Amino acid sequence: MSINLLDYDLHGLTELCAGLGEKPFRARQLLRWIHQRGESDVTRMTDLAKPLRERLAQLAAVRAPGIMSESTAADGTRKWLLSVGAGNGIEAVFIPEVSRSTLCISSQVGCALECSFCATGRQGFNRNLTTGEIVGQLWLASKALSQARDAQASGRERIITNVVMMGMGEPLANFDNLVAALRIMLDDHAYGLSRRRVTVSTAGMVPGIDRLRAACPVALAVSLHAPNDTLRDVLVPINRKYPLKELMAACRRYVDAAPVQDADTAVSRAPDDPARKWQREGAPRACISFEYVMLDRVNDRVEHARELIELTRDVPCKFNLIPFNPFPDSGYQRSAPEQIRAFQETLMSAGLIATVRKTRGEDIDGACGQLAGQVVDRTRRRLRREAEEAA
């Protein structure tokens, strides 16, 4: 099978072109054709020399996941179910807002972490997505939204301004493919997104947080969901391996200024090097976003909020409170609005930033925690759970 050009960041395309006897600027041209123009046919990349186009057509292609279905919610949220082969499907969600437009994309087929309140975790796990499958979601959505905008006389539909790795899967469990995809998203010859506008979410994989800090420090969101180890062990089982004390220490390291190795030159940059632009005031590593799903009578008491204040006292952070989005047989209920409000006010009274996420796309199962896709489960988790429930 021919290679997939979506799997290659600038460094990879430069090496590919060098192997064909081409100069590095050809890699930049390829990135622009593929990601800025959405071109999938190398023979139509007209500023490449014809012999190069012919060679590329023989050995490479642009292969994004195929669209299995698409749905649009009443609030304008759009969800795609995308085929990644062998009966597996992943989901990506586009969320339009007044000041920005966000694409939520997946990193794995299913998820192995089994967070108890998440529909994805109930589906089991099949495999990691490739770099091309990760960035292919952005490629497909950008192309679809551009076509829709161009078809409208008003041209009001916005192109994607933010990407959040908050879809199916644990991004840091697919580290190498994730980082390659992030580099494509940030590259000015591809999507040119700011580090502030690309967010990686993790359930708390401490070694991965440290690796991301060194390799590609974008905005970081941590799925916290509990203020103590006893409760978090139940809601987010990976906490048993990386408890809150270790997680908070990793969060502090992530926002601390420290020399970071440049991925392209392997040169360690000093803290005052202007090339380390992400360490400006207010840049992505200035604070951690803690995601906290509000579960009725589970983690939503004012006492829990007070525990959170103590837990995060030494971590520059903000809280994103997420009303629970129900799915079949979840076993949880959404906290009452007044309880969420009391929880938020408790955090804010301690000087913390605490916002309540507006639920979007709930009518198409596109809201936070509802993404399930289509997973051929290699873990047999669903079969075990069904057997336990029948016993």
Buried (B, 14 or more C-beta within 10 A) or exposed (E): EEBBBBBBBBBBBBEBBEEEEBEEEBBBBBBBBBBBEBBBEBEEBEEBEEEBBEBBBEEBBBBBBEBBEEBBBEBBBBBBBBBBEEEBBBBBBBBBBEEEBBBBBBBBBBBBBBBBBBBBBBBBBBBBBBBBBBBBBBBBBBBBBBEEBEEEEEEEBBEBBBBBBBBBBBBBBBBEBBBBBBBBBBBEBBBEBBBBBBBBBBBBBBEBBBBBBEBBBBBBBBBBBBBBBEBBBBBBBBBEEBBBEBBBBBBBBBBEEEEBEBEEEEEEBEEEBEEBEBBEEEBBBBBBBBBBBBBBEBBBBEEBBBBBBEBBEEBBBBBBBBBBBBBEEBEBEBBBEEBBEBBBEBBBEBEBEBBBBEBBBBBBBBBBBBBBBBBBBEBEBEEEBEEEEEE
